[in-house]
C-alpha cells in the first residue's frame, strides 16, 4: 500500500499540536512546584485540576483507541454484534458508580493511588499482591491502545505497524515525562475535541480513573467529574457503533477493498479505519485519522502515568526506598514511564486483537481488584487474612474457569454449559461469580481469623499480620479517618504534602 501523504501530514500536525500542549502544560507544572513537592505535582497536579479540565481528562482517560475501535469491532463481528458492544455502557456505569460511592471517600482521605487504602490498612504484603494485577491490567490497557493506533495508521496511512506504534508511544512518553498529570490532562482536552469532531463526521478500580478523582480540587467536584464523564463516554461511542453496523451490512465486493470481507481476512479489529478508508470521502478519512489517533493517545498517556505512579508511590517509596528524596522519585517516575512504554510496544507484537487486551485488563480489575477495593473502603470487618485468602481464591477461580481468548481450558465447568468447537462455554457470568465469591470470602475469613485471635483460640504470637494491634493514623488534621493498621509501615505511606495540605 502506497503511503498516504495527506493522511501522514494530518497525523504529524496532530502530534505537533499535542506535543506543544504537553510542553506548555509542563511549564505550568514547574510553576506549581513552589506550593507542593514536584512528585505531588507530577502524580496529581497538586490536586488542583479544575472542573472543566477534570471532565475532559476523566472522559479521555478511558475513551481511548481500544474503546472506539473495540466498539466498532464488536458491532461488526457476526459472532458478537451490538449486544457485545459493552464498553460504552460498562464505562458509563463505572463512572456513575465511581461518582456515587468511590470518588468522595478516596478524595477525602487524600490517597495518592488506588493501592493506598490497601497499604495503609493491610501493610506491605497485601500491597505487593494488589499492585501486581493493577499494573498488569494497566499494561494490557496500554497495549490495547497501542494496538488500536498501529492498526489505524497502517490501514489508512500505509505506515508500517511497528513505526506507527513506536512514534506514537514516543510522543506520549515525552510529554508525560515533561509534565506528568498536567501534561496528560491538558493534552486530553485537545484529544477529546479531535474525537468529537473526527468521529462525528465519520459516522473503578483502575488507577487511571482514581487518579482523576484524586487530582480534583474537592470531593464534590470529583463526583461531578464522574457523572459528566459517564454522559460524554456514551456520546462518543455512538459514531463507532454506527460505523460498525454500516460495515456489517456493506457489500465489500463493491468497494476497493474487494473480497473476501475484513472478517474473513481476520481484519475485524481494523474495521473502523477500513470503513473510513473505503466507505467515506478522503477528507473524512483524514479527519478520522486525527480522531482515532487522539483517542489512542488519550489512553496511552493515562496508562503510562498510572503505572509510574503506582510503582513509584506504593512499591519504590514505601517498600524499596522509604527515605527516597523527591528528586529520586522524579527519576523513578521517568524511568518507569519509559519501561512501561517499551513493554506496551512489545505486547502489541504478541496479539493484534483490541478486544483481547481489553477483556484481560477488565478481568484483572473486576475479578481481583474491585471486590478488594469495596472491602477495604467500606467494611470494618475486613483484615489482611481475609484479603489474602480472597486474592488467592479469586485468582484460582478465574484461571480454573477458563478463557477461550487465550486458549485457557475450563477446569471448573458450571452445570448447563455446552461444548462448541472443543471449547466449553460457561452458562454463567464467570467474572461476576468470581467477584462475588472473592467479596464473600474476604468478609468470611476476616471474621473467622479475627474471632480466633480475639477468643484466644489462636495465640497472638501467631498473628503475623498484626490485626490484634490496632492504631489510628491521622491522614488529615481536620478530617481524620480511623483506619486499623496491620503493619507499622502503613503509617509512613502518605506523602508529607498529603498530610498537611488539602
N, C-alpha and C positions, 0 to 999 in steps of 0.2 A: 504494500500500500504506500502510495506517494505521501510525502509529508504535506500536511495541510498548513500552508504558510499563514493564512488569515487566522486560523484557529490557534496556531502557535503564538502569533503576535498577541492575540487576546489573552492567552494564558500568561504570557510574560508580563503584560500590562497589569493583570490581576495580582500577580506575585509582587510586582513592584509596589502597587498600592498597599498591599497587606504588610509588606516588609517596612515600608515607610511609616505606616501606622504603628507598627511594633516598635520601631526606633523612637518615634515620638513618645509613645507610652513609657518606654524605658527611661526617658529623661524625666517624665513625671514621677516614675517610681523612685529615682535617685533623689528627687526633690523632697520626697516624703520621708526619707530615712532620718531626718532630723528629729522626728517625734516618735520614732519607734525603731526597733532593730531592723537591719536590712533583710534578715531572714524572714521576719514577720511580713514585711512589705512584699517580698517575693512570693511567699506562700498564700497570703490572704489579702494583699492590697491594703494592709494595715486596717482591715475591717472597715473600710470607708468607701466601698463601691456603692455609688448612688443607685436609686431605684431603677431608672431607665436603663442604665448600663447593665445592671444586675439582671433585668428581664431578658435583655438581648443575649448576654453571655450564658445564662441558665438555659435558654432555649437552644442556643447554638452548640452547647456542650454535648447534647445528645442528638440533635438533628444534624447528623453527620452524613458522610458518604454512604456508610453502611445502612443508615436509616432510610435514605432516599432510594438508593439503588436496590437495597434489600426489599423494600416495599413493592417496587415495580417488578422485581424478580418473582416474588411470591404470587402476585396477582397474575403474572403471565404464565407461570408454571402450571401446566394442565393437571398435575398431581396435587397442587395446592389450591391456588385460586384466591379469591377475595377474602374468604374466611381465614386464610393463613397470613394475611397481611396484618399481623397483630401488633407490630411495633408502634404505630400511631396511638392506638387505644391503650396499649400497655404503658407507654411512656406518659400519656396524659393522665392515666390513673395513678401512676407512680408520682407524678408532680403533685396531684391533688392530695394523695395520702401523705406525701412528704411535707406538704404545707400545713396540713391539719395536725399531724402528730409528731413529726420529727424536727422540722425547722426551728420551732421555738425552743425546745429543750436543748438542742445541740448548740444553738447560738447563745442562749442564756448562760450555759455552762462554759462558754468560751473555749471550746475544743479547737484544736488545730487541724486534726484529721478525723476521719470516721473511725479510726482504730483507737483513738484516745480513750473512749469510755472503757474499752477492754483493758488497756494498760493501767488506767487508774484503779479500776475495781478488781481485776484479776491478776495483774502482775505480768512479768516478762514472758513466762512460758506460754500463756494464752495469747499474748501479743504476737509472738512469733507465729503461732498457729493461725491466727486471724489475718496476719499480714500476707501470708502465702496466697490464699485464694483471692484476696483483694488485689494483689499485684498481678497475679496470673490473669484474673478477669480483665483488668485494665490493659494488659498486654494483648489479649485476644481482641479487645475492642480497638486497640491501636492498629493491629494487623487488619482488622475488618475495614477500617477507614482507608488504610494504605492500599488494600486490595481494590476497593471501590475506585479510588483515584487512579491507580495504574490501569485498570480495565477501561476507564472512561477515556483517558488520554491516548492510550494505544489504539482505541477504536476510532475516535473522531479525528485526532490529530495525526496519527500514524507514527508517533514516537514510541520507541520500544518500551515495554512494560518496566524493565529494570531502570531505565533512565528517568521515566516519569515518577516512579516511586522514590528514587533517591533524591531527585531535585526537590520534590515537594516536601519530603521529610527534612531535607537540609534547611529549607526556608523556615519551616515550623520550628526546628531546633534553634535556629539563630535568634528569632525574635522571642522565643520562650526563654532562652539564656539571657537575653538582654534585659528584659523587664519583668519576668515572672508573670504573676496573675494580672498585673496592669496591662502588659502587652497582650496577653491572651484575651482579656475582657474587651479591650478596645478594638482589637482586630476582629473579634466575634461580631461586633456591630457591622463592620464592613462586609463580613462574610454572610451574615444573615440577610442583609439588604440584597446582595447578589442572588441568594437563594430565592427570595420572594420574587424578584424581577425575572430572573432567568427561567425558573420552572413554571412561573405563571404563563410565560409565552410558550413554552414547550408543552404544555398541556392544561433507690434509697439507700440504697445500700452501696452505690458506687461513690467513691471518693470524689469524683469529678462533680457529682451532684451536691454533696455535702460541702464541698469547697466553696461553691457559690453561696450557699446559705451562711456559712461561717464568715464570708467576706462582706456580708451585708452590714449596713450601718446599725440596724436594730433587729430584734426578733420579729417584730411586726412586718417590717419591710422584707424580711426573708420569706415570710409566709406569702405575702403579696406576689413576690417574685415567682414562687412556685405556681400559684394559681394562674398568673398571666402566661407563664411558660406552657402550662397544660393546654390552653386555648391555642397559642401560637403553633405548638408542635403538631396539632391535628390539622390546622390550616395548611401548613407547609407540606403535609403528606398528600393532600388532595391531588396535585398535579402528577405525582409519581403513581398514584393509584390509577388515574385516568390513562396515563401513558401505558402502564402495564395491561390495562383492559383493551386498549386500542391495539396493542401489539398482539394480543391473544387472538383477535379477530381479523388480523391482517393476512392477506394472501401474499406471502413473501416472494412468491414466484413472479409477481408483477412489479417488484422493486429491483433496484440494482443489486441488492443482496442476493436474490435468487433463492434457489432451493439446494439442499434441504433447509428447513427453518432453523432459527437460532437454537431452539430447544433440542432439535435433532443433532445439531453440531456441538452440543454441550456448551453453548454460549448464553444460557438463560441469565447468568449473572451479569451479562453485558447488555441486557435488553433495553435499558433506558438510553445509553449512548447510541446503540444501534438504531433505535427508533428515531432519535434526534437526527442521526446522520441520513437515514433512508426515507423517513416519512415527513420530514419538516424542511422548510426552506433553509438555505445555507446560513442566513443571518440568525435564524433561530438556533441553529446548531452551535454557532459561535457563542451566542449569549448563554446557551445551555452549558457550554464548557465552563464559563465563569460560575454558573450556579452550582454545578456538581463539584467543581474544584473548591468552591467556598465551603460547601457542606463538609467535604472531606477534611479540609484544613481546620475547620472549627472544632472538629473532634480530635484530630491528631494532636493539636497543641494542648487540649484539655487533658488527654490521657498521659501525655508526656509529663506535664506538671503534676498530675495526680500521683503517678508512680514516684516521681522525685520527692514529693512532699512526704508520702508515707514512709519511704525508705529512710529519708534524712531525719524526720522527726521521731518516728517510732522505733526504728532499729538503730541507726547510727548514733543519734544524740542521746537516747535514753537507755541503750543497751551496750553498744560497742564503745562509744566515746562520750561518757557522760559529762566530761569537762571540756568538750569541744568549743572553740571560740566561734563567734558569729562569722568571722571571715572563713574559718574552716568549713562551716556548714554551707556557706555560699558555694564553696568549691565542690563540696559533695553533691549539692543540688545540680550544678552544671555537669559534673561527670555522669550523674545518674540519668540526666536528660539525654545525653549523647549515647550512653549504653542502651537505654530503653528504646531510643530511636533505631539503633542498629539491630536490636533483637526484633523489633517490629518489622523492619525491612526483610530480615531473614525469614520470618514466618510467612510472608507473602509468597515465597517461592515453594512453600510446602503445600499449600492449599489455596485455590483460587475462588472458592465459594464464599460470598459475603455472608449468607445465611449460616454457614458452617461456623464461622468465628463468632457471629452474634449469639447463636444458641449456646455455644460453650461458655461465653462470658456471662450470659444470663444464668446458666446453671450454677456457676460459682457464686454469683450474687444472691440468687433466690434460695437455693438449696442449703447453702452453708452460712453465708454472712447474715442474711435477713433474719432468720429466727434468733440468732445470737444477738443481733442488734436490738431486737424487741425486748429480749430478756434483760440485757444489761442496762437499758434505759428505763424500763417501766416495771421491772419485777424486783421486789426487795428480797425474794427468796433465793434467786439465782446466785451461785457461787462458782468458784473455779472448777470444782469437781464435776458439777453438772455440766458446765460449759465444755470441759474436755470430753466427757462422755458423749455429749450431744454432737460435738465436732466429728469425733470418730464415727459415730453411728450414721450421721448424715452423709459422710464421705463414702462409707461402705455401702449404704443403701443405694446411693446414686450410681456407684460403679457396678454393683450387682444387678441393678435394674436394666442395665444395657443402654446403648446408644447407637442406633443404626448409622448415624452420620459418620462416626469414626470406627465403625466395624466392631464395636464392643458388644459381645453377646449377652443375652439376658439370662443370668443365673437364677434370679428371682422372677418367676413368671406368675403374675397375678391371674387368678381364675377368670375365664371369659375371653381371653385373648385369642389370637389366631396367627398362624404362620403364613407369611406372604413372601415369596421369593427367598425362602430359607431364613427369614428374619421374623422373630416373634414380636408381634405388635401388641404392646401392653394395652389393656382395656380401661385403664385408669390414668388420671393425670399424675404421672410418676413424680414430677417435680414438686407438686403441691403435697402429695403424700409424704415425700421425704422431708419437706419443710415442716409439716405438721408434726411428724414423728420426732424431728430434732427439737422442736419447741417443747413438746410434752416431756421429752427425755431430759432436757436441761432442767426443767422445773422439778421433775420427779427425783432425779438423782441429787440435785442440790438439796432438796428437803431431806432425803434419806441420809446423806452424809452429815448434814448439819445436825440432825436428830441423833445420829450415832455418836458424834463428838459431844453434843450437849448432855446426853444422858450417861456419858462415861463408858458406853459400850466399847468405843474405840478410845484408847488413851490419847491425850492431846499431843504427846510427843510424836505420834504418827501423822499429825496434821501438817503435811509437807507444804501445803498451800496457805497455811496460816489463816484459815477462815475463823478461827476462835479468837484471833487478835484483831479487833475492830478499832480503827481510828477514823476520825472525821476531818479530812483535809479541807481547807478553805480555798476555793478557786477564785473567789471574788470577795472583796472586802464588804460589799453591800449586799450581794445576793449569793451567799454561800450555799452549796448544795451538799447535804450529807451523803457521803458515799463510803461504803465499807471497803477497806483496802485489804488485799490478800498478800501484798508484797510491799515492803517499805520503799521499793524503787518507784512505786506509783506516785509518791509524794513529790518527786522531782520531775514529773512528766511535763507539766505545762511550762511554756516559755515564761521567763521572768516578766516580759512585757504583758503577757496574758493575765498575770495575776494582779497587776497593778493598774491596768488600763482597760477601758471599756471598748 
